[in-house]
Every structure is written in C-alpha cells, then in structure tokens.
Amino acid sequence: MNTNEIEIHREQKKLLNTFPSPAAVLDINGDIHLTNIEWEVRNKECHFLDVITTSGNIFDHCREAAQNGSDDAIKLIIGLRQILDGEIEKFYSTYLSFSGGESKWYKLNIRAFDDALAIIFVDEITKSVVATQELNESRERYKQQFNHSLNGIIIGTPAGDIIDANPSACSILGYTKEELRKTGRQGIMDEDDPYNRKAAKIREGQSYFEGEKRYIHKSGRVIPIEVSSVVFRDKDGELLTINSFRDISREKKIQQKLKSEQEFTKTAISSIPGTFYVLDTDGTFLEWNESFITDLGYSEEDMFGMKPVEFFHPDDRKLISEKLNETVVKGSAQLVANVLTKKGDTRIFKLNAKSFKNEDSAYIVGTGVDITEMVDAKNSSDYHFRMMNQLFENAPIGIVMINQQNKIARVNNGFRTMFGHMNGDVVGANVNDLITDENTRGLADKISADAFNGKASQVESVRYTKDGREIPVLVSAVPVSDGENIIAVYGIYVDLTEQKELEVKIKELLQRETKALQKTQDSLKEKEILLQEIHHRVKNNLAVIAGLLDLQLLEETDKDVYRKLSEVQSRIFSIAKIHETLYQEKNVVNIHFDNYLRSFVKFLPQQGFQADVISVLNLECDETTLNLNQAVPAGLMINELINVLLPDNSDGDLNLNLTSSDETVKISLQGCGLKLENFKENIESDQFQYKLVDILIAQLNGTIEVNPEANFVSIVFEKNNAKGSSNAFF
C-alpha cells in the first residue's frame, strides 16, 4: 500500500469512526476491507454475525451459517451480491445470531459504496424484537380474552362510535357486531337516563367510571349493567373508550325482591296499632316499630341503649319486671301501666306480651296500645254526665224528657216552676194533656210526632199553667238518638212573657223614632235646598259684580287699570264658578274639582283672556273631590298662576294637569313661552299677584316647584276634610 493509499485509508477510517453504529467496508469479493471502532468493540463484546476478528469474508461466514440452517444468512448473501454487482443501491435485513449460546437479533443496513465496494451497518435489535414478540403474544392473549370473556366488551370513541364488540356484548344486547357498529352508542343507551348522565359526567372528569348504567336491548328492554369504562389514547394519539360490562338484571330482581320483603315486613310491623317490640330474655330490644319514635319520641340510639323497665313510670317498674318474668314462665301476660315519653310525659298503655322460641333462643314479642284518650274520654264522659244532670235540673228554662212511649220520663225544676206541676203530677203522663188547650193541641202533637221522626223544630206558641194561666213560650223539640233510633225527645220551653212586653215597648219607641227621623230628614232636605239656593245667589251676586267690572272695563282707557280690573274680575269669576259647581252638585259641601276646572277653562275667554294670547290650552285631570275650604283657594291659585305665567304675546301654549290620590293633590301648569324665570325670581317678592299665590299655597299647606328648564310649575298639597268656615288669608 503506497503513501496515498495509506492516507485515503486513514481518512476512510476516520469517516467510519463518526458513525455511532458498528460499520465495515466490504470489497467486491465480500472481504472486510475496513471497520470502525464500534465494529471492533462490539464484535469483541457480542460477536455479532458470529465474526470474531475484524477481518474475514462475509460470504464465507454466511455460507457456513446457511449450512447450519440459517435462512437469514442466505438472504444476506443474495442481497449483498446484488449490491456488489451494482443491481441495487441498498439492502435491509434482520439477522439472528446464536453466538455464545445466546440468541441475538441484528438489523443490517447495506449500501453501495464507491466503486465495487459496499458498506454495512449493524444495530442490535434484540430488545425491540423481544418486545414485539411479547406485544404480539399480549395481543393474542387479549384477543382470546376479548372473544371468550363472559363480560361484554365494547371498544368505541368518546363521541359514541362503536369500533368493536365481543360476542358477549352482542349476546347481552341482542345485536350483531355489524349492527352495533352501525347503531353506535345512541342505539344502545338513553343518554338522558339519570344513571347514564351521572356516569358520563364522572368519566368526563376523571377519564374512567365504575358503577351502574342502563343499556337498551335490541327488543327495547332496558338492561341494568355494571360497567367499567376507561378513556385512553391509541398508538396514533386518538382517544378511544373501552367498556367492560355485565348484565345485573337478575341481581337487581333479587335485590328488589329482598327489598320488597324487607319493606313488607317493616310495613307490617309499622301498621300494627300502638307499639310493637321484640326482646331477648336479657331484656334487650331486637326489633320495634315506628310508634316508639313517632308517638313516644325515642330515637334509634335510645332504643338500643334502654331496658324495658326504663320506659315506665317508677311506680310501675316493679310490676313490669314481674310481668316479664311471668311471660317467660307462663308464656303470656297483660297489664295496664303508665309509659314515659322521651319528654317525660306520662301515657296510659294497655300491654300484651307473649314468649316464643326460635331454634335454641327464647324471645318476647309484645304490643302496647295507648288508651290515654280512652281513659280521659271515660273520665270526661262521667264528668259531662254529672254536668248535664246539673244543667238539666238547674236550667232557668223548662225542660221535659219524653220516652219512646210518648210519656214524660223526667222534668226539671224550671218546668215545675213555670207550669206549677210537680213530678208526681207529670211523670208517666202526656205533656200535651197538661199544658195545651184545644186550640194549641194539634200543633203540639205534630211537634212531638216530628221529633220522634228525627225532625227538630222550634215555634212560638202559648201554654197553660196548672191553674189555667196563659204563658207565651218558645217551644223546641230536640230528638235524642243512639245512632240508629230515636230513644227520647227533649221538650224545651222558654217563657217569652218579658220579651213580649219588651217587644211592645220597642215597637212604640220605634214608631216615635221613625216620626222624629222623618221630621229630621225633611228639615235636612230644606236646609240642603236653602244651601244650594245660597250658592246660587252668591254665584249670581258675584256674576253681577263681574258684570259691573266688565262695564267699567269697556270705558277704561288706562292699560294698567284695565289689567288690574281684569285680574280682579278673573278672581271673582273663579269664586263664582265654585259656587255654581256646588249649586249643580248633589253634595253641597264637597265639590268635584275636575268638573270645576273644565268649566273654568271653558269660560276663560269671558274673563278677558284672548285667543291670540293662549294658543293651546289642555286640561288633563283625574276625578278629584275637594271640600269648599280647599276648593276656593285652589281655584283662586290656578287663576293667579294663569295671570302671572301667560306670555304677553301670542307665542305659547298651556297644559293644565290635575292628579290626585286618596291623600294628596297635584296641580301642574306646563307649556312653552311661560314666564317661569320671572315667576321664580318674584315668587317671594311683595308684589300683590305673587304674594297672593304664596298666601293661597300656604292656606292649602302645599309646596310649589318651579322648573324653567322643563317649562313647568307644580303645586302639591294634602287633602283636608276640615269642617267650618274657610281659613283666613295670612
């Protein structure tokens, strides 16, 4: 090898050493021409390709390996030959080596290099091959488990597509695999079912769910299932779901049956009237019904921790212990005792207890009925019976009791006093034989007959005493029934003598009062007519004054005097309209102020207001009633406001509004061109017109608001129904 060849060899060696994998250059005959450091080191450690040295012929090695049965060696010979002969540019192959008694896999990458040379790269892939083999075995095991699992398994997507389903899933749901793929999750599950909504929410939050869901069989039947659902990513990063489930319909039916039996037992025990309990021979409560909690107020914890005697009054506890022993010995016992509630109240119970054996154990079962109300009712009945006897005997009215034979069985002291008959005179006799005459007997017999037919009655009539004296009475017949039959009738007699005398006196008094009332009404009507006439005359007199002023205005040439006289005339006119409205009203004290304003506005031109000064005049008002003391100053105030606010030229409009409630009244004047700035500046001045407005508002106890920006002025005052003469000006 000359110097240049040596230099080239070194450069090639240096280049090969840059590769991280073992690499060697082969000549056209397959001899190893050049290797890198990785080839030399790895070959010593691993003996890959069963080559021990860094030199040698690849073809010789492969022929020897092929003779030993290596198919990989034959593939390598063919591929390498094709590259060295220039038929292909590159060749890939895997190679299994058994060097050192240990099998190892290598990946060979051979490429054409320079002229008639080839370069070979070697990577050990034993771990990768082993992992692939294990993965394939795992897949095969999973496939076997998937296909033969007793649980249904469905692989799908979070969106609801079904990718695969095992035979058990198809069997449980009644679909073929192709049908499940076609129908998807919506076909086998109602997503609005509460169980399914809960499962979806949990799986969405933590990527898995274990619990109960509801699937739908192909027939439409709902199947309860127990499911394990997991969201995972496949090798491509796509989200998938795997659902392993089993049909728990049979378990649910068993649970429901057991629950029904338990509920039946519980309901049966709870339906037992009063308290029900089961004890062992040590006196420990094993079972009880709701009455201990609802009626007596004890909790579950109380029942577990208490002995039977603790439920009873201390005075009865010795008797309770004796009865428990009697139950064990004789098989049963009964008693009445005082039971304590949780709050410490005492209730009277009738108790029954019996003993029984179950296998080798003895138990006591007992019931208790609260008879407190029954005992109280009995005591109350005895008390009321005594009270009724006293009431019957001591009542201030006459009472007689008639039996089913229509004979007197008993009379009270009031009857004896009213009619003068003693017990010996009446008991056993017909009461109508004793106290009626031929005129009243027929009605009396009918009352008795109706009462024995169940019809109570009450009439006014007369009855006679033993000495023949007539007594006006109110007769009542009250039947007494035992629930089915009339067993007696009470005859009740109320003496109306004093009432009749009082009725005569009241009738006379009413006649006198009626005459006095008619006289008063006639007098009041005359006064109302006179008052209306007064209003009419006041209105006429004010109209005469206004007319005189009108005549004066016709001759007046001084504009200031003319204006002032017009203002006086308008004030007189506003007062006159008040009296005219009152004259027309039925009520001569209160005035419908809204009607007054409409009339007032209608006649404004007659007061000297010209049409070219007031371009528009609107009146919007509610139905409002004021008494005379407020109507007069309110009318004058509106008149004065119109006088001071209207513009001197024809540009402007005026809106008059009246609103009211049960307590307050609001009057507003609004419009364009009103002299609001001037009014606001002079409202507190001593000029007569402004001073008059201020006095009238004070007389109404009102408040005023002036708003030039919004073009309005409003007055608010409270309604006042005070009687008497109108307030003076202040």
FENZIDA-V721402 format. One record per residue. N is the residue number from 0. PSI is psi in degrees with one decimal (NA if undefined). Layout:
BEGIN
((N | PSI) (N | PSI))
END
This chain:
BEGIN
((0 | 119.9) (1 | -179.2) (2 | -42.2) (3 | -40.9) (4 | -38.1) (5 | -42.4) (6 | -42.7) (7 | -41.4) (8 | -42.5) (9 | -43.0) (10 | -39.5) (11 | -41.1) (12 | -44.0) (13 | -40.9) (14 | -43.9) (15 | -35.0) (16 | -15.5) (17 | -14.9) (18 | 135.5) (19 | -16.7) (20 | 156.8) (21 | 134.0) (22 | 145.8) (23 | 147.7) (24 | 129.6) (25 | 143.9) (26 | -175.4) (27 | -21.6) (28 | -5.7) (29 | 4.5) (30 | 143.6) (31 | 113.5) (32 | -37.2) (33 | 141.1) (34 | 158.6) (35 | 176.6) (36 | -40.6) (37 | -38.0) (38 | -46.8) (39 | -44.4) (40 | -49.2) (41 | -37.3) (42 | -35.9) (43 | -37.3) (44 | -42.9) (45 | -20.1) (46 | 47.1) (47 | 148.0) (48 | 14.8) (49 | 23.5) (50 | 125.7) (51 | -36.2) (52 | 171.4) (53 | 1.7) (54 | 176.6) (55 | 179.7) (56 | 125.6) (57 | -39.2) (58 | -41.9) (59 | -45.4) (60 | -44.2) (61 | -36.5) (62 | -41.7) (63 | -41.9) (64 | -37.1) (65 | -38.9) (66 | -26.7) (67 | 5.7) (68 | 17.6) (69 | 110.8) (70 | -31.4) (71 | -34.5) (72 | -40.0) (73 | -45.6) (74 | -38.7) (75 | -41.6) (76 | -46.4) (77 | -47.0) (78 | -42.2) (79 | -38.7) (80 | -40.5) (81 | -37.1) (82 | -47.0) (83 | -28.2) (84 | -0.5) (85 | 13.6) (86 | -35.1) (87 | 160.3) (88 | -28.0) (89 | 160.8) (90 | 134.5) (91 | 144.2) (92 | 158.1) (93 | 153.2) (94 | 127.7) (95 | 122.6) (96 | 140.2) (97 | 27.6) (98 | 136.9) (99 | 22.8) (100 | 9.7) (101 | 129.0) (102 | 133.5) (103 | 147.0) (104 | 138.3) (105 | 147.7) (106 | 123.4) (107 | 131.0) (108 | 108.1) (109 | 132.8) (110 | 150.6) (111 | 141.1) (112 | 119.6) (113 | -157.2) (114 | 123.6) (115 | 27.5) (116 | 161.2) (117 | 147.7) (118 | 134.0) (119 | 131.6) (120 | 137.6) (121 | 128.4) (122 | 131.3) (123 | 127.9) (124 | 27.0) (125 | -47.9) (126 | -40.8) (127 | -41.9) (128 | -43.4) (129 | -43.0) (130 | -40.0) (131 | -41.7) (132 | -42.8) (133 | -38.7) (134 | -43.7) (135 | -41.0) (136 | -41.3) (137 | -42.2) (138 | -39.5) (139 | -41.2) (140 | -43.1) (141 | -40.6) (142 | -42.2) (143 | -43.8) (144 | -41.5) (145 | -45.6) (146 | -28.0) (147 | 4.6) (148 | 140.4) (149 | -23.8) (150 | 146.2) (151 | 138.0) (152 | 126.7) (153 | 128.0) (154 | 128.3) (155 | -160.6) (156 | 156.8) (157 | -24.9) (158 | -14.3) (159 | 0.8) (160 | 144.7) (161 | 120.7) (162 | -43.5) (163 | 155.2) (164 | 138.2) (165 | 170.2) (166 | -36.0) (167 | -39.8) (168 | -42.4) (169 | -39.6) (170 | -42.4) (171 | -40.2) (172 | -13.6) (173 | 12.0) (174 | 157.5) (175 | 167.1) (176 | -42.1) (177 | -37.6) (178 | -37.9) (179 | -41.4) (180 | -36.8) (181 | -42.5) (182 | -31.0) (183 | -173.8) (184 | -35.4) (185 | -26.0) (186 | -20.8) (187 | 2.4) (188 | 133.3) (189 | 108.9) (190 | -14.7) (191 | -6.1) (192 | 133.4) (193 | -40.0) (194 | -45.1) (195 | -36.0) (196 | -41.5) (197 | -43.5) (198 | -42.0) (199 | -39.4) (200 | -42.0) (201 | -45.1) (202 | -34.3) (203 | -34.3) (204 | -35.3) (205 | 10.6) (206 | 4.3) (207 | 160.3) (208 | 136.8) (209 | 122.9) (210 | -154.5) (211 | 139.5) (212 | 179.9) (213 | 118.8) (214 | 165.0) (215 | 121.3) (216 | 158.8) (217 | -29.8) (218 | -7.9) (219 | -7.1) (220 | 135.9) (221 | 130.3) (222 | 117.9) (223 | 133.2) (224 | 154.8) (225 | 123.1) (226 | 148.7) (227 | 115.0) (228 | 128.9) (229 | 139.0) (230 | 129.9) (231 | 169.8) (232 | 138.6) (233 | -173.9) (234 | -22.6) (235 | 2.9) (236 | 4.2) (237 | 141.0) (238 | 129.1) (239 | 164.2) (240 | 144.6) (241 | 126.0) (242 | 116.5) (243 | 123.9) (244 | 161.6) (245 | 149.7) (246 | 121.3) (247 | 25.2) (248 | -45.6) (249 | -42.0) (250 | -40.7) (251 | -38.6) (252 | -42.0) (253 | -43.6) (254 | -42.0) (255 | -40.2) (256 | -44.1) (257 | -42.2) (258 | -40.8) (259 | -41.6) (260 | -40.9) (261 | -42.9) (262 | -36.6) (263 | -45.8) (264 | -43.6) (265 | -41.9) (266 | -40.5) (267 | -42.4) (268 | -42.3) (269 | -27.4) (270 | -9.9) (271 | 124.4) (272 | 140.1) (273 | -155.0) (274 | 146.5) (275 | 139.4) (276 | 157.5) (277 | 129.1) (278 | 153.0) (279 | 177.9) (280 | -13.3) (281 | -1.9) (282 | 21.0) (283 | 133.8) (284 | 125.7) (285 | -32.0) (286 | 147.6) (287 | 163.2) (288 | -177.5) (289 | -17.2) (290 | -30.9) (291 | -30.7) (292 | -47.5) (293 | -41.9) (294 | -40.0) (295 | -16.3) (296 | 8.3) (297 | 147.7) (298 | 173.6) (299 | -42.9) (300 | -38.8) (301 | -43.5) (302 | -38.1) (303 | -27.6) (304 | -0.1) (305 | 150.8) (306 | 157.1) (307 | -42.2) (308 | -21.7) (309 | -13.6) (310 | -6.2) (311 | 159.1) (312 | 142.4) (313 | -33.1) (314 | -21.7) (315 | -2.9) (316 | -35.3) (317 | -41.9) (318 | -37.5) (319 | -45.5) (320 | -40.5) (321 | -40.6) (322 | -32.9) (323 | -43.5) (324 | -38.6) (325 | -36.2) (326 | -42.8) (327 | -40.6) (328 | -49.6) (329 | -14.1) (330 | -16.7) (331 | 163.5) (332 | 154.4) (333 | 150.2) (334 | 166.0) (335 | 128.6) (336 | 166.1) (337 | 116.9) (338 | 139.4) (339 | 132.8) (340 | 171.9) (341 | -33.0) (342 | -6.1) (343 | 0.4) (344 | 155.8) (345 | 129.1) (346 | 145.5) (347 | 122.9) (348 | 142.4) (349 | 121.2) (350 | 141.3) (351 | 138.0) (352 | 142.8) (353 | 149.6) (354 | 150.1) (355 | 162.3) (356 | 141.5) (357 | 109.4) (358 | -117.9) (359 | 4.0) (360 | 147.7) (361 | 143.4) (362 | 161.2) (363 | 125.9) (364 | 136.3) (365 | 161.1) (366 | 154.0) (367 | 133.8) (368 | 128.0) (369 | 113.2) (370 | 20.5) (371 | -48.9) (372 | -35.7) (373 | -44.1) (374 | -43.4) (375 | -38.9) (376 | -40.0) (377 | -45.4) (378 | -40.3) (379 | -38.8) (380 | -43.1) (381 | -40.5) (382 | -46.2) (383 | -32.2) (384 | -43.4) (385 | -41.4) (386 | -41.1) (387 | -39.2) (388 | -43.9) (389 | -41.0) (390 | -43.8) (391 | -45.3) (392 | -35.3) (393 | 3.6) (394 | 139.8) (395 | -5.1) (396 | 163.9) (397 | 129.2) (398 | 134.5) (399 | 139.1) (400 | 126.8) (401 | 132.8) (402 | -175.8) (403 | -18.9) (404 | 10.4) (405 | 27.8) (406 | 152.4) (407 | 124.9) (408 | -27.7) (409 | 142.8) (410 | 154.2) (411 | 178.8) (412 | -31.8) (413 | -39.0) (414 | -43.2) (415 | -41.7) (416 | -41.4) (417 | -43.6) (418 | -6.5) (419 | 13.4) (420 | 135.5) (421 | 173.1) (422 | -40.1) (423 | -24.0) (424 | -28.7) (425 | -33.9) (426 | 124.3) (427 | -7.6) (428 | 165.2) (429 | 124.2) (430 | -30.7) (431 | -20.1) (432 | -23.7) (433 | -37.4) (434 | 12.4) (435 | 165.2) (436 | -171.2) (437 | -24.8) (438 | -28.8) (439 | -6.5) (440 | -42.0) (441 | -47.3) (442 | -37.4) (443 | -42.5) (444 | -37.3) (445 | -40.7) (446 | -43.8) (447 | -44.6) (448 | -43.5) (449 | -39.6) (450 | -41.8) (451 | -12.7) (452 | 7.0) (453 | 7.4) (454 | 114.9) (455 | 151.1) (456 | 162.5) (457 | 123.5) (458 | 156.5) (459 | 135.6) (460 | -166.7) (461 | 146.5) (462 | 165.7) (463 | 139.5) (464 | 175.6) (465 | -32.2) (466 | 9.7) (467 | 5.3) (468 | 136.4) (469 | 134.6) (470 | 121.8) (471 | 130.3) (472 | 157.1) (473 | 113.9) (474 | 128.6) (475 | 135.1) (476 | 119.9) (477 | 113.8) (478 | 146.3) (479 | 124.1) (480 | 150.2) (481 | 13.1) (482 | -29.8) (483 | -41.7) (484 | 153.2) (485 | 116.3) (486 | -17.1) (487 | 167.0) (488 | 133.4) (489 | 126.7) (490 | 124.0) (491 | 130.1) (492 | 120.4) (493 | 122.6) (494 | 119.8) (495 | 14.5) (496 | -52.9) (497 | -38.1) (498 | -42.0) (499 | -42.2) (500 | -40.4) (501 | -37.3) (502 | -40.0) (503 | -44.3) (504 | -40.7) (505 | -39.2) (506 | -43.8) (507 | -41.4) (508 | -40.2) (509 | -37.9) (510 | -43.6) (511 | -41.8) (512 | -35.4) (513 | -42.5) (514 | -42.0) (515 | -39.5) (516 | -39.8) (517 | -40.3) (518 | -41.0) (519 | -42.8) (520 | -40.0) (521 | -43.3) (522 | -41.5) (523 | -39.6) (524 | -40.7) (525 | -41.1) (526 | -38.9) (527 | -41.3) (528 | -43.9) (529 | -41.3) (530 | -40.8) (531 | -39.9) (532 | -37.9) (533 | -47.4) (534 | -38.6) (535 | -42.5) (536 | -40.2) (537 | -44.0) (538 | -43.7) (539 | -42.3) (540 | -42.5) (541 | -34.6) (542 | -37.8) (543 | -44.1) (544 | -43.7) (545 | -36.5) (546 | -41.3) (547 | -42.6) (548 | -35.8) (549 | -40.1) (550 | -39.4) (551 | -38.1) (552 | -30.2) (553 | -30.1) (554 | -8.4) (555 | 131.2) (556 | -20.2) (557 | 120.2) (558 | -39.9) (559 | -44.4) (560 | -40.9) (561 | -44.2) (562 | -43.6) (563 | -41.4) (564 | -36.3) (565 | -38.5) (566 | -42.2) (567 | -42.0) (568 | -41.4) (569 | -36.1) (570 | -44.9) (571 | -39.1) (572 | -41.5) (573 | -37.4) (574 | -39.0) (575 | -38.5) (576 | -31.5) (577 | -50.2) (578 | -32.0) (579 | -41.8) (580 | -41.2) (581 | -37.0) (582 | -34.4) (583 | -15.5) (584 | 151.7) (585 | -35.9) (586 | 117.6) (587 | 4.9) (588 | -42.9) (589 | 149.5) (590 | 139.3) (591 | 98.9) (592 | -28.8) (593 | -37.9) (594 | -38.5) (595 | -44.8) (596 | -39.9) (597 | -42.8) (598 | -39.7) (599 | -45.6) (600 | -37.8) (601 | -34.6) (602 | 17.4) (603 | -41.4) (604 | -29.2) (605 | -12.1) (606 | 5.1) (607 | -1.8) (608 | 122.4) (609 | 151.0) (610 | -32.3) (611 | -8.9) (612 | -43.7) (613 | 101.5) (614 | -41.8) (615 | 134.8) (616 | 112.4) (617 | 142.8) (618 | 115.4) (619 | 112.5) (620 | 148.6) (621 | 166.7) (622 | 114.9) (623 | 131.5) (624 | 128.9) (625 | 150.9) (626 | 170.2) (627 | -35.6) (628 | -24.7) (629 | -28.4) (630 | -41.3) (631 | -55.6) (632 | -32.6) (633 | -40.3) (634 | -43.9) (635 | -40.9) (636 | -44.9) (637 | -41.1) (638 | -44.9) (639 | -39.1) (640 | -41.2) (641 | -39.9) (642 | -41.8) (643 | -18.6) (644 | -26.7) (645 | 140.8) (646 | 160.2) (647 | -17.6) (648 | -170.4) (649 | 1.3) (650 | 115.5) (651 | 165.1) (652 | 158.7) (653 | 128.3) (654 | 125.4) (655 | 121.8) (656 | 137.4) (657 | 121.2) (658 | 151.0) (659 | 158.8) (660 | -166.6) (661 | -23.1) (662 | -34.8) (663 | 161.2) (664 | 137.7) (665 | 126.2) (666 | 126.4) (667 | 139.7) (668 | 127.1) (669 | 143.4) (670 | 165.7) (671 | 142.3) (672 | -1.8) (673 | 146.1) (674 | 64.8) (675 | -38.0) (676 | -44.9) (677 | -40.3) (678 | -42.1) (679 | -35.8) (680 | -31.8) (681 | 3.2) (682 | -31.5) (683 | 11.7) (684 | 175.8) (685 | 6.6) (686 | 141.9) (687 | -48.4) (688 | -46.2) (689 | -39.3) (690 | -37.8) (691 | -41.4) (692 | -43.6) (693 | -41.2) (694 | -43.5) (695 | -39.3) (696 | -41.1) (697 | -39.3) (698 | -31.9) (699 | -3.2) (700 | 40.5) (701 | 177.1) (702 | 149.5) (703 | 141.9) (704 | 126.5) (705 | 124.5) (706 | 91.2) (707 | -33.9) (708 | -39.5) (709 | 1.2) (710 | 46.2) (711 | 157.7) (712 | 135.8) (713 | 146.3) (714 | 132.1) (715 | 131.2) (716 | 157.2) (717 | 144.0) (718 | 141.1) (719 | 118.3) (720 | 27.6) (721 | 139.6) (722 | 172.7) (723 | -173.4) (724 | 159.0) (725 | 147.4) (726 | 147.8) (727 | 159.7) (728 | 140.2) (729 | NA))
END
